Amino acid sequence: MSVIYILLTISIIVAIVFFVAFIVSVRNGQFDDTYTPSIRMLFDDELVGEGKKKTTILTKDKQS
């Protein structure tokens, strides 16, 4: 039974450490990126589009 108390105490201490680390990172501005989420889908579409263009150009060259 004493092992459960020790493990519970250790897990609470670890949870508090991670919570404090999260609060410190939020206060330091670690998660303050307002630009990237708004354009993330534009970058994904361009990469997929460029890949398709390259494959269509290669298939046209092979056929002619």
All heavy atoms as TSV, in Angstrom:
chain	resi	resn	atom	element	x	y	z
A	1	MET	N	N	0.822	-1.194	0.000
A	1	MET	CA	C	0.000	0.000	0.000
A	1	MET	C	C	0.866	1.259	0.000
A	1	MET	O	O	0.476	2.260	-0.567
A	1	MET	CB	C	-0.919	-0.037	1.222
A	1	MET	CG	C	-1.975	1.000	1.207
A	1	MET	SD	S	-3.168	0.591	-0.060
A	1	MET	CE	C	-4.341	1.843	0.246
A	2	SER	N	N	2.025	1.178	0.619
A	2	SER	CA	C	2.897	2.348	0.670
A	2	SER	C	C	3.466	2.672	-0.716
A	2	SER	O	O	3.798	3.827	-0.996
A	2	SER	CB	C	4.033	2.123	1.671
A	2	SER	OG	O	4.853	1.056	1.257
A	3	VAL	N	N	3.576	1.660	-1.582
A	3	VAL	CA	C	4.069	1.897	-2.942
A	3	VAL	C	C	3.087	2.781	-3.705
A	3	VAL	O	O	3.488	3.649	-4.479
A	3	VAL	CB	C	4.292	0.555	-3.672
A	3	VAL	CG1	C	4.652	0.785	-5.121
A	3	VAL	CG2	C	5.354	-0.264	-2.968
A	4	ILE	N	N	1.812	2.586	-3.492
A	4	ILE	CA	C	0.799	3.413	-4.161
A	4	ILE	C	C	0.930	4.866	-3.730
A	4	ILE	O	O	0.841	5.776	-4.560
A	4	ILE	CB	C	-0.615	2.869	-3.856
A	4	ILE	CG1	C	-0.775	1.505	-4.509
A	4	ILE	CG2	C	-1.671	3.840	-4.365
A	4	ILE	CD1	C	-2.082	0.829	-4.185
A	5	TYR	N	N	1.180	5.107	-2.475
A	5	TYR	CA	C	1.354	6.476	-1.990
A	5	TYR	C	C	2.608	7.114	-2.596
A	5	TYR	O	O	2.595	8.288	-2.979
A	5	TYR	CB	C	1.433	6.506	-0.467
A	5	TYR	CG	C	0.138	6.112	0.213
A	5	TYR	CD1	C	0.151	5.207	1.266
A	5	TYR	CD2	C	-1.079	6.638	-0.189
A	5	TYR	CE1	C	-1.025	4.832	1.896
A	5	TYR	CE2	C	-2.254	6.278	0.428
A	5	TYR	CZ	C	-2.228	5.381	1.470
A	5	TYR	OH	O	-3.390	5.022	2.090
A	6	ILE	N	N	3.658	6.339	-2.707
A	6	ILE	CA	C	4.893	6.870	-3.295
A	6	ILE	C	C	4.679	7.186	-4.776
A	6	ILE	O	O	5.065	8.260	-5.251
A	6	ILE	CB	C	6.050	5.855	-3.111
A	6	ILE	CG1	C	6.398	5.734	-1.632
A	6	ILE	CG2	C	7.272	6.275	-3.917
A	6	ILE	CD1	C	7.366	4.602	-1.326
A	7	LEU	N	N	4.066	6.283	-5.510
A	7	LEU	CA	C	3.822	6.515	-6.932
A	7	LEU	C	C	2.857	7.669	-7.167
A	7	LEU	O	O	3.024	8.452	-8.105
A	7	LEU	CB	C	3.295	5.248	-7.592
A	7	LEU	CG	C	4.291	4.105	-7.739
A	7	LEU	CD1	C	3.608	2.869	-8.303
A	7	LEU	CD2	C	5.453	4.530	-8.604
A	8	LEU	N	N	1.854	7.778	-6.332
A	8	LEU	CA	C	0.913	8.891	-6.439
A	8	LEU	C	C	1.605	10.222	-6.180
A	8	LEU	O	O	1.383	11.200	-6.908
A	8	LEU	CB	C	-0.251	8.681	-5.462
A	8	LEU	CG	C	-1.409	9.665	-5.558
A	8	LEU	CD1	C	-2.066	9.554	-6.917
A	8	LEU	CD2	C	-2.406	9.386	-4.457
A	9	THR	N	N	2.465	10.267	-5.196
A	9	THR	CA	C	3.202	11.486	-4.884
A	9	THR	C	C	4.139	11.863	-6.029
A	9	THR	O	O	4.192	13.027	-6.442
A	9	THR	CB	C	4.018	11.301	-3.588
A	9	THR	OG1	O	3.146	10.891	-2.549
A	9	THR	CG2	C	4.719	12.573	-3.203
A	10	ILE	N	N	4.841	10.878	-6.573
A	10	ILE	CA	C	5.757	11.148	-7.694
A	10	ILE	C	C	4.988	11.620	-8.919
A	10	ILE	O	O	5.412	12.554	-9.611
A	10	ILE	CB	C	6.604	9.896	-7.999
A	10	ILE	CG1	C	7.582	9.637	-6.851
A	10	ILE	CG2	C	7.365	10.060	-9.312
A	10	ILE	CD1	C	8.335	8.325	-6.971
A	11	SER	N	N	3.854	11.015	-9.201
A	11	SER	CA	C	3.082	11.416	-10.383
A	11	SER	C	C	2.514	12.824	-10.231
A	11	SER	O	O	2.463	13.580	-11.200
A	11	SER	CB	C	1.968	10.416	-10.660
A	11	SER	OG	O	1.023	10.429	-9.611
A	12	ILE	N	N	2.125	13.181	-9.035
A	12	ILE	CA	C	1.624	14.547	-8.806
A	12	ILE	C	C	2.758	15.552	-8.958
A	12	ILE	O	O	2.570	16.623	-9.557
A	12	ILE	CB	C	0.944	14.648	-7.430
A	12	ILE	CG1	C	-0.381	13.891	-7.460
A	12	ILE	CG2	C	0.720	16.101	-7.036
A	12	ILE	CD1	C	-1.067	13.784	-6.124
A	13	ILE	N	N	3.939	15.220	-8.469
A	13	ILE	CA	C	5.083	16.117	-8.622
A	13	ILE	C	C	5.443	16.294	-10.088
A	13	ILE	O	O	5.700	17.409	-10.555
A	13	ILE	CB	C	6.283	15.591	-7.798
A	13	ILE	CG1	C	5.995	15.730	-6.314
A	13	ILE	CG2	C	7.567	16.324	-8.173
A	13	ILE	CD1	C	7.010	15.049	-5.414
A	14	VAL	N	N	5.442	15.206	-10.852
A	14	VAL	CA	C	5.744	15.292	-12.287
A	14	VAL	C	C	4.682	16.123	-13.003
A	14	VAL	O	O	5.006	16.948	-13.873
A	14	VAL	CB	C	5.863	13.877	-12.896
A	14	VAL	CG1	C	5.901	13.931	-14.416
A	14	VAL	CG2	C	7.082	13.168	-12.357
A	15	ALA	N	N	3.423	15.948	-12.658
A	15	ALA	CA	C	2.352	16.729	-13.282
A	15	ALA	C	C	2.505	18.211	-12.967
A	15	ALA	O	O	2.305	19.066	-13.846
A	15	ALA	CB	C	0.996	16.220	-12.811
A	16	ILE	N	N	2.879	18.535	-11.755
A	16	ILE	CA	C	3.077	19.939	-11.385
A	16	ILE	C	C	4.254	20.534	-12.145
A	16	ILE	O	O	4.185	21.684	-12.611
A	16	ILE	CB	C	3.259	20.067	-9.858
A	16	ILE	CG1	C	1.933	19.789	-9.158
A	16	ILE	CG2	C	3.775	21.438	-9.468
A	16	ILE	CD1	C	2.025	19.682	-7.644
A	17	VAL	N	N	5.326	19.761	-12.311
A	17	VAL	CA	C	6.489	20.248	-13.065
A	17	VAL	C	C	6.105	20.542	-14.515
A	17	VAL	O	O	6.467	21.588	-15.066
A	17	VAL	CB	C	7.646	19.232	-12.984
A	17	VAL	CG1	C	8.737	19.558	-13.997
A	17	VAL	CG2	C	8.214	19.188	-11.579
A	18	PHE	N	N	5.372	19.638	-15.151
A	18	PHE	CA	C	4.946	19.878	-16.534
A	18	PHE	C	C	3.980	21.057	-16.631
A	18	PHE	O	O	4.036	21.832	-17.584
A	18	PHE	CB	C	4.311	18.622	-17.136
A	18	PHE	CG	C	5.315	17.635	-17.625
A	18	PHE	CD1	C	5.469	16.416	-17.000
A	18	PHE	CD2	C	6.127	17.918	-18.713
A	18	PHE	CE1	C	6.393	15.490	-17.447
A	18	PHE	CE2	C	7.061	17.003	-19.180
A	18	PHE	CZ	C	7.196	15.789	-18.523
A	19	PHE	N	N	3.112	21.217	-15.656
A	19	PHE	CA	C	2.183	22.346	-15.668
A	19	PHE	C	C	2.931	23.662	-15.527
A	19	PHE	O	O	2.633	24.629	-16.234
A	19	PHE	CB	C	1.146	22.181	-14.550
A	19	PHE	CG	C	0.107	23.260	-14.538
A	19	PHE	CD1	C	-0.833	23.339	-15.541
A	19	PHE	CD2	C	0.079	24.192	-13.517
A	19	PHE	CE1	C	-1.793	24.331	-15.544
A	19	PHE	CE2	C	-0.874	25.191	-13.504
A	19	PHE	CZ	C	-1.817	25.259	-14.517
A	20	VAL	N	N	3.921	23.707	-14.656
A	20	VAL	CA	C	4.717	24.927	-14.484
A	20	VAL	C	C	5.499	25.225	-15.760
A	20	VAL	O	O	5.588	26.378	-16.195
A	20	VAL	CB	C	5.649	24.799	-13.257
A	20	VAL	CG1	C	6.677	25.905	-13.222
A	20	VAL	CG2	C	4.842	24.791	-11.970
A	21	ALA	N	N	6.055	24.198	-16.398
A	21	ALA	CA	C	6.774	24.398	-17.657
A	21	ALA	C	C	5.843	24.930	-18.741
A	21	ALA	O	O	6.230	25.799	-19.534
A	21	ALA	CB	C	7.418	23.094	-18.105
A	22	PHE	N	N	4.612	24.455	-18.776
A	22	PHE	CA	C	3.638	24.947	-19.748
A	22	PHE	C	C	3.294	26.412	-19.495
A	22	PHE	O	O	3.252	27.219	-20.424
A	22	PHE	CB	C	2.370	24.086	-19.690
A	22	PHE	CG	C	1.255	24.603	-20.542
A	22	PHE	CD1	C	1.313	24.488	-21.921
A	22	PHE	CD2	C	0.159	25.219	-19.968
A	22	PHE	CE1	C	0.283	24.975	-22.713
A	22	PHE	CE2	C	-0.862	25.702	-20.743
A	22	PHE	CZ	C	-0.800	25.584	-22.122
A	23	ILE	N	N	3.061	26.759	-18.236
A	23	ILE	CA	C	2.728	28.144	-17.897
A	23	ILE	C	C	3.883	29.077	-18.249
A	23	ILE	O	O	3.676	30.166	-18.798
A	23	ILE	CB	C	2.359	28.260	-16.394
A	23	ILE	CG1	C	1.094	27.471	-16.096
A	23	ILE	CG2	C	2.202	29.712	-15.977
A	23	ILE	CD1	C	-0.133	27.945	-16.830
A	24	VAL	N	N	5.117	28.659	-17.971
A	24	VAL	CA	C	6.271	29.487	-18.293
A	24	VAL	C	C	6.391	29.671	-19.802
A	24	VAL	O	O	6.666	30.775	-20.283
A	24	VAL	CB	C	7.558	28.865	-17.700
A	24	VAL	CG1	C	8.801	29.524	-18.260
A	24	VAL	CG2	C	7.537	28.960	-16.189
A	25	SER	N	N	6.176	28.626	-20.572
A	25	SER	CA	C	6.284	28.752	-22.030
A	25	SER	C	C	5.178	29.623	-22.605
A	25	SER	O	O	5.405	30.352	-23.566
A	25	SER	CB	C	6.282	27.378	-22.686
A	25	SER	OG	O	5.039	26.743	-22.482
A	26	VAL	N	N	3.988	29.584	-22.026
A	26	VAL	CA	C	2.908	30.448	-22.500
A	26	VAL	C	C	3.221	31.906	-22.185
A	26	VAL	O	O	3.014	32.792	-23.025
A	26	VAL	CB	C	1.557	30.028	-21.867
A	26	VAL	CG1	C	0.501	31.086	-22.075
A	26	VAL	CG2	C	1.101	28.709	-22.448
A	27	ARG	N	N	3.752	32.164	-21.020
A	27	ARG	CA	C	4.091	33.548	-20.655
A	27	ARG	C	C	5.246	34.094	-21.472
A	27	ARG	O	O	5.324	35.292	-21.699
A	27	ARG	CB	C	4.425	33.627	-19.173
A	27	ARG	CG	C	3.213	33.505	-18.309
A	27	ARG	CD	C	3.524	33.837	-16.886
A	27	ARG	NE	N	2.313	33.680	-16.079
A	27	ARG	CZ	C	2.228	34.065	-14.838
A	27	ARG	NH1	N	3.262	34.605	-14.244
A	27	ARG	NH2	N	1.108	33.884	-14.182
A	28	ASN	N	N	6.152	33.241	-21.924
A	28	ASN	CA	C	7.278	33.693	-22.739
A	28	ASN	C	C	6.915	33.844	-24.208
A	28	ASN	O	O	7.748	34.235	-25.009
A	28	ASN	CB	C	8.460	32.725	-22.602
A	28	ASN	CG	C	9.120	32.847	-21.256
A	28	ASN	OD1	O	9.044	33.883	-20.595
A	28	ASN	ND2	N	9.769	31.778	-20.831
A	29	GLY	N	N	5.691	33.498	-24.588
A	29	GLY	CA	C	5.248	33.685	-25.967
A	29	GLY	C	C	5.584	32.532	-26.882
A	29	GLY	O	O	5.681	32.714	-28.094
A	30	GLN	N	N	5.756	31.367	-26.355
A	30	GLN	CA	C	6.103	30.205	-27.168
A	30	GLN	C	C	4.995	29.853	-28.163
A	30	GLN	O	O	5.263	29.389	-29.257
A	30	GLN	CB	C	6.377	29.006	-26.255
A	30	GLN	CG	C	6.806	27.758	-26.960
A	30	GLN	CD	C	8.224	27.846	-27.476
A	30	GLN	OE1	O	9.042	28.554	-26.911
A	30	GLN	NE2	N	8.500	27.135	-28.546
A	31	PHE	N	N	3.754	30.092	-27.809
A	31	PHE	CA	C	2.624	29.699	-28.639
A	31	PHE	C	C	1.936	30.891	-29.301
A	31	PHE	O	O	0.780	30.804	-29.696
A	31	PHE	CB	C	1.607	28.925	-27.796
A	31	PHE	CG	C	2.190	27.709	-27.140
A	31	PHE	CD1	C	2.366	27.662	-25.761
A	31	PHE	CD2	C	2.558	26.615	-27.880
A	31	PHE	CE1	C	2.892	26.544	-25.155
A	31	PHE	CE2	C	3.097	25.484	-27.288
A	31	PHE	CZ	C	3.265	25.460	-25.919
A	32	ASP	N	N	2.637	31.997	-29.472
A	32	ASP	CA	C	2.048	33.211	-30.032
A	32	ASP	C	C	2.323	33.343	-31.525
A	32	ASP	O	O	2.818	34.348	-31.994
A	32	ASP	CB	C	2.572	34.446	-29.309
A	32	ASP	CG	C	2.042	34.583	-27.914
A	32	ASP	OD1	O	1.050	33.903	-27.599
A	32	ASP	OD2	O	2.610	35.370	-27.136
A	33	ASP	N	N	2.032	32.341	-32.299
A	33	ASP	CA	C	2.216	32.394	-33.740
A	33	ASP	C	C	0.851	32.560	-34.387
A	33	ASP	O	O	0.095	31.613	-34.551
A	33	ASP	CB	C	2.885	31.113	-34.230
A	33	ASP	CG	C	3.240	31.186	-35.696
A	33	ASP	OD1	O	3.172	32.286	-36.273
A	33	ASP	OD2	O	3.592	30.143	-36.256
A	34	THR	N	N	0.532	33.786	-34.772
A	34	THR	CA	C	-0.774	34.042	-35.363
A	34	THR	C	C	-0.726	34.025	-36.892
A	34	THR	O	O	-1.755	33.987	-37.549
A	34	THR	CB	C	-1.312	35.408	-34.916
A	34	THR	OG1	O	-0.380	36.433	-35.274
A	34	THR	CG2	C	-1.521	35.420	-33.411
A	35	TYR	N	N	0.468	34.043	-37.481
A	35	TYR	CA	C	0.568	34.114	-38.934
A	35	TYR	C	C	0.537	32.738	-39.596
A	35	TYR	O	O	-0.186	32.530	-40.570
A	35	TYR	CB	C	1.858	34.847	-39.317
A	35	TYR	CG	C	2.055	34.981	-40.810
A	35	TYR	CD1	C	1.209	35.785	-41.563
A	35	TYR	CD2	C	3.057	34.297	-41.457
A	35	TYR	CE1	C	1.373	35.903	-42.922
A	35	TYR	CE2	C	3.234	34.409	-42.813
A	35	TYR	CZ	C	2.396	35.216	-43.543
A	35	TYR	OH	O	2.552	35.324	-44.892
A	36	THR	N	N	1.274	31.803	-39.086
A	36	THR	CA	C	1.410	30.505	-39.740
A	36	THR	C	C	0.096	29.725	-39.852
A	36	THR	O	O	-0.171	29.177	-40.913
A	36	THR	CB	C	2.476	29.663	-39.026
A	36	THR	OG1	O	3.689	30.403	-39.006
A	36	THR	CG2	C	2.705	28.352	-39.729
A	37	PRO	N	N	-0.737	29.647	-38.822
A	37	PRO	CA	C	-1.974	28.874	-38.992
A	37	PRO	C	C	-2.890	29.413	-40.091
A	37	PRO	O	O	-3.586	28.652	-40.741
A	37	PRO	CB	C	-2.649	28.981	-37.630
A	37	PRO	CG	C	-1.553	29.226	-36.677
A	37	PRO	CD	C	-0.550	30.053	-37.429
A	38	SER	N	N	-2.846	30.708	-40.330
A	38	SER	CA	C	-3.741	31.266	-41.345
A	38	SER	C	C	-3.290	30.946	-42.766
A	38	SER	O	O	-4.097	30.984	-43.691
A	38	SER	CB	C	-3.849	32.774	-41.174
A	38	SER	OG	O	-2.590	33.381	-41.392
A	39	ILE	N	N	-2.013	30.645	-42.970
A	39	ILE	CA	C	-1.540	30.350	-44.322
A	39	ILE	C	C	-1.069	28.915	-44.483
A	39	ILE	O	O	-0.564	28.555	-45.542
A	39	ILE	CB	C	-0.401	31.307	-44.716
A	39	ILE	CG1	C	0.795	31.135	-43.792
A	39	ILE	CG2	C	-0.873	32.733	-44.740
A	39	ILE	CD1	C	2.045	31.807	-44.305
A	40	ARG	N	N	-1.215	28.090	-43.475
A	40	ARG	CA	C	-0.720	26.717	-43.539
A	40	ARG	C	C	-1.383	25.941	-44.672
A	40	ARG	O	O	-0.739	25.207	-45.401
A	40	ARG	CB	C	-0.961	26.003	-42.214
A	40	ARG	CG	C	-0.409	24.591	-42.190
A	40	ARG	CD	C	-0.553	23.960	-40.840
A	40	ARG	NE	N	0.266	24.688	-39.889
A	40	ARG	CZ	C	-0.070	24.894	-38.627
A	40	ARG	NH1	N	-1.198	24.427	-38.166
A	40	ARG	NH2	N	0.714	25.555	-37.817
A	41	MET	N	N	-2.681	26.114	-44.848
A	41	MET	CA	C	-3.353	25.354	-45.901
A	41	MET	C	C	-2.931	25.819	-47.290
A	41	MET	O	O	-2.957	25.054	-48.242
A	41	MET	CB	C	-4.861	25.422	-45.741
A	41	MET	CG	C	-5.474	26.760	-45.936
A	41	MET	SD	S	-7.236	26.620	-45.706
A	41	MET	CE	C	-7.767	28.092	-46.499
A	42	LEU	N	N	-2.484	27.055	-47.418
A	42	LEU	CA	C	-2.012	27.523	-48.717
A	42	LEU	C	C	-0.704	26.844	-49.094
A	42	LEU	O	O	-0.488	26.497	-50.250
A	42	LEU	CB	C	-1.834	29.041	-48.689
A	42	LEU	CG	C	-3.105	29.852	-48.427
A	42	LEU	CD1	C	-2.772	31.324	-48.310
A	42	LEU	CD2	C	-4.120	29.621	-49.511
A	43	PHE	N	N	0.176	26.652	-48.134
A	43	PHE	CA	C	1.435	25.975	-48.418
A	43	PHE	C	C	1.199	24.519	-48.790
A	43	PHE	O	O	1.832	24.008	-49.692
A	43	PHE	CB	C	2.376	26.041	-47.217
A	43	PHE	CG	C	2.971	27.403	-46.996
A	43	PHE	CD1	C	3.053	27.924	-45.729
A	43	PHE	CD2	C	3.444	28.156	-48.053
A	43	PHE	CE1	C	3.605	29.169	-45.518
A	43	PHE	CE2	C	3.996	29.401	-47.855
A	43	PHE	CZ	C	4.086	29.906	-46.581
A	44	ASP	N	N	0.289	23.845	-48.127
A	44	ASP	CA	C	0.018	22.444	-48.442
A	44	ASP	C	C	-0.520	22.306	-49.856
A	44	ASP	O	O	-0.138	21.411	-50.589
A	44	ASP	CB	C	-0.972	21.850	-47.445
A	44	ASP	CG	C	-0.351	21.657	-46.076
A	44	ASP	OD1	O	0.881	21.592	-45.987
A	44	ASP	OD2	O	-1.122	21.554	-45.112
A	45	ASP	N	N	-1.413	23.197	-50.270
A	45	ASP	CA	C	-1.976	23.120	-51.612
A	45	ASP	C	C	-0.897	23.362	-52.669
A	45	ASP	O	O	-0.880	22.707	-53.704
A	45	ASP	CB	C	-3.097	24.128	-51.787
A	45	ASP	CG	C	-4.342	23.733	-51.017
A	45	ASP	OD1	O	-4.473	22.548	-50.695
A	45	ASP	OD2	O	-5.171	24.615	-50.750
A	46	GLU	N	N	0.004	24.303	-52.416
A	46	GLU	CA	C	1.043	24.582	-53.395
A	46	GLU	C	C	1.979	23.394	-53.562
A	46	GLU	O	O	2.373	23.063	-54.653
A	46	GLU	CB	C	1.833	25.824	-52.985
A	46	GLU	CG	C	1.046	27.108	-53.135
A	46	GLU	CD	C	1.823	28.313	-52.651
A	46	GLU	OE1	O	3.016	28.170	-52.335
A	46	GLU	OE2	O	1.234	29.393	-52.594
A	47	LEU	N	N	2.330	22.755	-52.476
A	47	LEU	CA	C	3.241	21.608	-52.571
A	47	LEU	C	C	2.601	20.459	-53.337
A	47	LEU	O	O	3.241	19.836	-54.168
A	47	LEU	CB	C	3.660	21.144	-51.173
A	47	LEU	CG	C	4.530	22.117	-50.384
A	47	LEU	CD1	C	4.759	21.577	-48.979
A	47	LEU	CD2	C	5.850	22.339	-51.087
A	48	VAL	N	N	1.330	20.199	-53.098
A	48	VAL	CA	C	0.646	19.131	-53.815
A	48	VAL	C	C	0.505	19.508	-55.282
A	48	VAL	O	O	0.714	18.703	-56.165
A	48	VAL	CB	C	-0.736	18.857	-53.171
A	48	VAL	CG1	C	-1.556	17.921	-54.027
A	48	VAL	CG2	C	-0.545	18.296	-51.779
A	49	GLY	N	N	0.193	20.771	-55.562
A	49	GLY	CA	C	0.040	21.221	-56.934
A	49	GLY	C	C	1.333	21.137	-57.712
A	49	GLY	O	O	1.365	20.736	-58.863
A	50	GLU	N	N	2.452	21.507	-57.088
A	50	GLU	CA	C	3.731	21.439	-57.770
A	50	GLU	C	C	4.101	19.996	-58.067
A	50	GLU	O	O	4.639	19.695	-59.116
A	50	GLU	CB	C	4.822	22.094	-56.912
A	50	GLU	CG	C	4.704	23.594	-56.843
A	50	GLU	CD	C	5.741	24.202	-55.911
A	50	GLU	OE1	O	6.589	23.448	-55.398
A	50	GLU	OE2	O	5.697	25.412	-55.708
A	51	GLY	N	N	3.812	19.101	-57.172
A	51	GLY	CA	C	4.121	17.691	-57.387
A	51	GLY	C	C	3.326	17.131	-58.553
A	51	GLY	O	O	3.827	16.375	-59.364
A	52	LYS	N	N	2.069	17.517	-58.679
A	52	LYS	CA	C	1.250	17.034	-59.786
A	52	LYS	C	C	1.725	17.618	-61.110
A	52	LYS	O	O	1.735	16.947	-62.119
A	52	LYS	CB	C	-0.218	17.403	-59.555
A	52	LYS	CG	C	-0.870	16.596	-58.456
A	52	LYS	CD	C	-2.318	16.979	-58.293
A	52	LYS	CE	C	-2.984	16.186	-57.191
A	52	LYS	NZ	N	-4.363	16.587	-56.975
A	53	LYS	N	N	2.138	18.880	-61.102
A	53	LYS	CA	C	2.616	19.486	-62.343
A	53	LYS	C	C	3.872	18.787	-62.831
A	53	LYS	O	O	4.045	18.549	-64.004
A	53	LYS	CB	C	2.888	20.979	-62.136
A	53	LYS	CG	C	1.651	21.807	-61.971
A	53	LYS	CD	C	1.997	23.268	-61.737
A	53	LYS	CE	C	0.763	24.086	-61.476
A	53	LYS	NZ	N	1.088	25.471	-61.144
A	54	LYS	N	N	4.758	18.447	-61.918
A	54	LYS	CA	C	5.997	17.784	-62.326
A	54	LYS	C	C	5.719	16.411	-62.911
A	54	LYS	O	O	6.309	16.025	-63.894
A	54	LYS	CB	C	6.946	17.667	-61.124
A	54	LYS	CG	C	7.538	18.981	-60.707
A	54	LYS	CD	C	8.465	18.812	-59.514
A	54	LYS	CE	C	9.008	20.143	-59.061
A	54	LYS	NZ	N	9.864	20.011	-57.881
A	55	THR	N	N	4.779	15.691	-62.352
A	55	THR	CA	C	4.496	14.359	-62.882
A	55	THR	C	C	3.801	14.449	-64.231
A	55	THR	O	O	4.067	13.638	-65.107
A	55	THR	CB	C	3.633	13.551	-61.898
A	55	THR	OG1	O	2.449	14.273	-61.612
A	55	THR	CG2	C	4.385	13.263	-60.621
A	56	THR	N	N	2.947	15.436	-64.436
A	56	THR	CA	C	2.289	15.549	-65.740
A	56	THR	C	C	3.279	15.975	-66.803
A	56	THR	O	O	3.195	15.524	-67.938
A	56	THR	CB	C	1.116	16.546	-65.671
A	56	THR	OG1	O	1.583	17.799	-65.187
A	56	THR	CG2	C	0.017	16.031	-64.773
A	57	ILE	N	N	4.236	16.806	-66.466
A	57	ILE	CA	C	5.242	17.208	-67.446
A	57	ILE	C	C	6.096	16.005	-67.825
A	57	ILE	O	O	6.391	15.785	-68.992
A	57	ILE	CB	C	6.128	18.349	-66.881
A	57	ILE	CG1	C	5.296	19.634	-66.775
A	57	ILE	CG2	C	7.326	18.601	-67.774
A	57	ILE	CD1	C	5.998	20.761	-66.045
A	58	LEU	N	N	6.457	15.195	-66.874
A	58	LEU	CA	C	7.277	14.020	-67.168
A	58	LEU	C	C	6.512	13.020	-68.025
A	58	LEU	O	O	7.087	12.433	-68.944
A	58	LEU	CB	C	7.742	13.360	-65.862
A	58	LEU	CG	C	8.740	14.135	-65.030
A	58	LEU	CD1	C	9.004	13.414	-63.721
A	58	LEU	CD2	C	10.048	14.326	-65.784
A	59	THR	N	N	5.242	12.830	-67.778
A	59	THR	CA	C	4.485	11.869	-68.578
A	59	THR	C	C	4.287	12.393	-69.989
A	59	THR	O	O	4.295	11.608	-70.937
A	59	THR	CB	C	3.124	11.569	-67.932
A	59	THR	OG1	O	2.424	12.780	-67.712
A	59	THR	CG2	C	3.300	10.839	-66.614
A	60	LYS	N	N	4.133	13.697	-70.169
A	60	LYS	CA	C	3.996	14.235	-71.524
A	60	LYS	C	C	5.297	14.092	-72.299
A	60	LYS	O	O	5.297	13.817	-73.485
A	60	LYS	CB	C	3.572	15.699	-71.467
A	60	LYS	CG	C	2.146	15.905	-71.056
A	60	LYS	CD	C	1.764	17.358	-71.049
A	60	LYS	CE	C	0.346	17.556	-70.607
A	60	LYS	NZ	N	-0.029	18.970	-70.558
A	61	ASP	N	N	6.442	14.276	-71.622
A	61	ASP	CA	C	7.733	14.143	-72.304
A	61	ASP	C	C	7.969	12.709	-72.746
A	61	ASP	O	O	8.528	12.456	-73.803
A	61	ASP	CB	C	8.874	14.599	-71.382
A	61	ASP	CG	C	8.880	16.105	-71.198
A	61	ASP	OD1	O	8.295	16.810	-72.043
A	61	ASP	OD2	O	9.454	16.572	-70.196
A	62	LYS	N	N	7.555	11.753	-71.954
A	62	LYS	CA	C	7.767	10.350	-72.296
A	62	LYS	C	C	6.889	9.929	-73.474
A	62	LYS	O	O	7.261	9.084	-74.257
A	62	LYS	CB	C	7.479	9.461	-71.089
A	62	LYS	CG	C	8.528	9.577	-70.021
A	62	LYS	CD	C	8.210	8.664	-68.859
A	62	LYS	CE	C	9.253	8.783	-67.772
A	62	LYS	NZ	N	8.950	7.913	-66.640
A	63	GLN	N	N	5.709	10.525	-73.599
A	63	GLN	CA	C	4.796	10.128	-74.668
A	63	GLN	C	C	5.206	10.701	-76.008
A	63	GLN	O	O	4.974	10.115	-77.030
A	63	GLN	CB	C	3.370	10.576	-74.323
A	63	GLN	CG	C	2.773	9.826	-73.158
A	63	GLN	CD	C	1.417	10.363	-72.791
A	63	GLN	OE1	O	0.974	11.366	-73.333
A	63	GLN	NE2	N	0.751	9.704	-71.855
A	64	SER	N	N	5.839	11.862	-76.034
A	64	SER	CA	C	6.177	12.470	-77.330
A	64	SER	C	C	7.529	12.116	-77.832
A	64	SER	O	O	8.172	11.196	-77.544
A	64	SER	CB	C	6.098	13.987	-77.225
A	64	SER	OG	O	6.872	14.453	-76.135
